[in-house]
Amino acid sequence: MVINWLGIIIGFGAILVGNTLEGGHNSALVQVTAGIIVAGGTIGATMLSSTMEEFSAAIRALALVFLPSKANDGNEVLKQILELAAKARKEGLLSLESSIAGIKNPFMAGNLRHIVDGYDPGVLKELMEDKITHEEEKNLAIAKVYETAGGFSPTVGIIGAVLGLIHVMSNLSDSSKLGSGIAVAFVATVYGVGAANLVLLPIGSKLKKIAKKESEAMELIYVGLCGIQDGLNPRVIEDKMRNKLGDHGHGDAEGGAKKAA
């Protein structure tokens, strides 16, 4: 996730460096009033347009953007499924119960439990398909929260600019207050547009990619668990999963199938 932090540093750094090269002072960009207007207005509008569940989930989702995670890594999923398939082939489906506790992916662990409990294959497939669809819709809704905030932010910045100009116009007789009012006006616009294009919209786009990756991982698990329940040879399961995953990480997972051959 280094690229995320690097992107933020480059984005904001370019603005600050450009402002300095033009002879401006970066301290002039620090306006508490403008920050309160843009941040408060954007958050309020976003909360009004979202459900409490979506908004709180969007805040928690920031960890997915800035902290590394291997939970949805396709190669890891493939390797783990092949190990389970090999164990099931040698010792039977009931032997997989001892492996459930060590599985961190809740989708894999929960449905592996269903296999051990003897769920009908048709019923289990339907349950997994519904879960995949539901999770994808939920994750896209979370990403939409940031895209919505990115739409509000520039407009709230304009509101801040108008407020600053109103302050300027109401104090034309007092030249000492003109500078601060004009500063708030322009800085509020910078904050609104900058927050939208450097933070909020990119986070929304990143969360969409994460949602897609999670759905792909769940589909990979779906294929693997169905193969295990159907008693397929681990090599066949591997081939079916690679059709979903592609050729990435072939060497990492190949050992699991060889052990089961």
C-alpha positions in Angstrom: 0.0 0.0 0.0 3.1 2.3 -0.3 1.7 3.5 -3.6 -1.3 5.1 -1.8 0.8 7.1 0.6 3.2 8.0 -2.3 0.3 9.2 -4.3 -0.9 11.5 -1.6 2.6 12.9 -0.9 3.2 13.6 -4.7 -0.3 15.1 -5.1 -0.1 17.5 -2.2 3.7 18.0 -2.6 3.3 19.2 -6.2 0.8 21.8 -5.1 2.9 23.1 -2.3 6.1 23.2 -4.5 4.2 24.8 -7.3 2.9 27.5 -5.0 6.4 28.1 -3.6 7.9 28.4 -7.1 5.2 31.0 -8.0 6.4 33.1 -5.1 3.5 32.2 -2.7 3.8 31.3 0.9 2.4 27.9 1.9 1.3 29.4 5.3 -1.3 31.4 3.3 -2.9 28.1 2.4 -3.6 27.3 6.0 -7.1 28.8 6.8 -8.9 27.2 9.7 -12.2 28.9 8.8 -12.1 27.6 5.2 -11.2 24.1 6.5 -14.2 24.1 8.9 -16.6 25.2 6.1 -15.4 22.6 3.6 -14.9 19.7 6.0 -18.1 20.3 7.9 -20.2 21.0 4.9 -18.9 18.0 3.0 -19.3 15.6 5.9 -22.8 16.8 6.7 -24.0 16.5 3.1 -22.4 13.1 2.7 -24.1 11.9 5.9 -27.4 13.2 4.7 -27.1 11.3 1.4 -26.0 8.0 3.0 -27.3 5.5 5.6 -25.6 5.3 8.9 -24.4 1.8 8.1 -22.8 3.0 4.8 -21.2 6.0 6.4 -19.7 4.1 9.3 -18.5 1.3 7.0 -16.9 3.9 4.7 -14.9 5.2 7.7 -13.7 1.7 8.6 -12.9 1.0 4.9 -10.0 3.6 5.1 -8.0 0.8 6.7 -8.3 -1.2 3.5 -6.9 1.7 1.4 -3.9 2.5 3.6 -3.0 -0.8 5.3 -1.7 -3.8 3.5 -3.8 -7.0 3.5 -3.5 -10.4 1.9 -7.0 -11.5 2.7 -8.1 -11.4 -0.9 -4.8 -12.4 -2.6 -5.7 -14.8 -5.3 -2.4 -16.8 -5.0 -2.9 -17.3 -1.3 -6.5 -18.4 -1.8 -5.4 -20.9 -4.5 -2.7 -22.3 -2.3 -5.0 -22.7 0.7 -7.8 -24.3 -1.4 -5.3 -26.8 -2.9 -4.1 -27.8 0.6 -7.7 -28.4 1.7 -8.4 -30.3 -1.5 -5.4 -32.6 -0.9 -6.4 -33.2 2.7 -10.0 -34.0 1.7 -8.8 -36.4 -0.9 -6.6 -38.3 1.5 -8.7 -38.2 4.7 -12.2 -37.3 3.6 -14.4 -34.2 3.9 -14.9 -34.6 7.7 -11.1 -34.2 8.2 -11.5 -30.6 7.1 -13.2 -29.6 10.3 -9.8 -29.3 12.1 -8.7 -26.8 9.4 -11.6 -24.3 9.8 -10.2 -22.6 12.9 -7.0 -21.6 11.1 -8.8 -20.0 8.1 -8.9 -16.2 8.4 -11.2 -15.6 5.4 -14.7 -15.7 6.8 -16.3 -16.6 3.5 -14.0 -19.6 3.1 -14.3 -20.7 6.7 -18.1 -20.4 6.8 -18.7 -22.3 3.7 -16.1 -25.0 4.5 -18.1 -25.5 7.7 -21.2 -26.0 5.6 -19.4 -28.6 3.5 -18.3 -30.5 6.6 -21.9 -30.3 8.0 -23.2 -32.0 4.8 -25.1 -29.1 3.1 -26.7 -30.1 -0.2 -24.4 -28.9 -3.1 -27.1 -27.0 -4.9 -28.1 -25.2 -1.7 -24.5 -24.4 -0.9 -23.9 -23.0 -4.3 -26.9 -20.8 -4.1 -25.9 -19.5 -0.6 -22.4 -18.7 -1.9 -23.7 -16.9 -5.0 -26.1 -14.8 -3.0 -23.3 -13.9 -0.5 -20.9 -12.9 -3.4 -23.6 -10.6 -4.9 -24.5 -9.1 -1.5 -20.9 -8.4 -0.6 -20.1 -6.8 -3.9 -23.2 -4.5 -3.7 -22.3 -3.5 -0.2 -18.6 -2.8 -1.0 -19.6 -0.7 -4.1 -22.0 1.3 -1.9 -19.2 2.1 0.5 -17.0 3.3 -2.4 -20.0 5.4 -3.5 -19.9 7.3 -0.2 -16.5 8.7 -1.1 -17.5 9.5 -4.6 -20.5 11.3 -3.3 -18.3 13.3 -0.9 -16.0 14.1 -3.8 -19.0 15.6 -5.6 -20.1 17.7 -2.7 -16.7 19.0 -1.7 -16.0 21.4 -4.6 -19.5 22.9 -4.3 -19.1 23.4 -0.5 -15.8 25.1 -1.4 -17.6 27.5 -3.6 -20.0 28.2 -0.7 -17.0 29.0 1.4 -15.7 31.3 -1.3 -19.1 33.1 -1.5 -19.1 33.5 2.3 -15.6 35.0 2.2 -16.6 37.5 -0.5 -19.7 38.4 1.5 -17.4 39.1 4.4 -15.2 41.2 2.2 -18.1 43.2 0.8 -19.5 43.9 4.3 -16.2 45.3 5.4 -15.1 47.4 2.5 -14.7 50.4 4.8 -12.2 48.4 7.0 -9.2 47.5 4.8 -7.7 45.5 7.6 -10.3 42.8 7.2 -10.3 42.6 3.4 -7.2 40.4 3.2 -8.5 37.7 5.5 -11.9 37.6 3.8 -10.4 37.2 0.4 -8.0 34.5 1.7 -10.9 32.5 3.0 -12.7 32.9 -0.2 -10.0 31.5 -2.4 -8.5 29.0 0.0 -12.0 27.4 0.6 -12.2 26.7 -3.2 -8.7 25.2 -3.1 -9.7 23.0 -0.2 -12.9 21.8 -1.8 -11.5 21.0 -5.2 -8.3 19.6 -3.7 -10.1 17.3 -1.3 -12.3 16.0 -4.1 -9.6 15.3 -6.6 -6.7 14.4 -4.4 -8.4 12.4 -1.7 -12.1 11.6 -1.9 -12.5 10.5 -5.5 -9.2 8.5 -5.6 -10.3 6.7 -2.4 -13.6 5.9 -4.0 -11.9 4.6 -7.1 -9.5 2.5 -5.0 -12.3 1.0 -2.9 -14.0 0.0 -6.2 -10.9 -1.9 -7.2 -10.7 -3.5 -3.7 -14.3 -4.5 -4.0 -13.6 -6.1 -7.4 -10.6 -8.0 -6.0 -12.7 -9.2 -3.1 -15.4 -10.5 -5.4 -12.8 -12.2 -7.6 -11.3 -13.9 -4.5 -14.8 -15.0 -3.4 -15.5 -16.4 -6.8 -12.2 -18.3 -6.7 -13.1 -19.7 -3.3 -16.5 -20.7 -4.7 -14.9 -22.7 -7.5 -12.5 -24.4 -5.2 -15.0 -25.3 -2.5 -17.5 -26.6 -5.0 -14.7 -28.8 -6.4 -13.8 -30.1 -3.0 -17.4 -30.9 -2.2 -17.8 -32.7 -5.5 -14.7 -34.8 -4.8 -12.7 -33.6 -7.7 -9.0 -34.3 -8.1 -6.9 -31.4 -6.7 -5.3 -31.0 -10.2 -8.7 -30.5 -11.7 -9.6 -28.0 -9.0 -6.4 -26.2 -9.7 -7.1 -26.0 -13.4 -10.6 -24.7 -12.8 -9.3 -22.1 -10.3 -6.6 -20.9 -12.6 -9.2 -20.2 -15.3 -10.5 -17.7 -12.8 -7.2 -16.5 -11.4 -5.0 -16.6 -14.6 -1.4 -17.6 -14.7 -0.1 -15.5 -11.8 1.7 -17.3 -9.0 1.7 -20.7 -10.8 4.8 -21.9 -8.9 3.5 -20.9 -5.5 0.4 -23.1 -5.6 1.6 -25.9 -7.8 3.1 -27.9 -4.9 -0.3 -28.4 -3.3 -1.6 -30.2 -6.3 1.5 -32.3 -6.7 1.2 -33.5 -3.1 -2.4 -34.7 -3.8 -1.7 -36.4 -7.1 
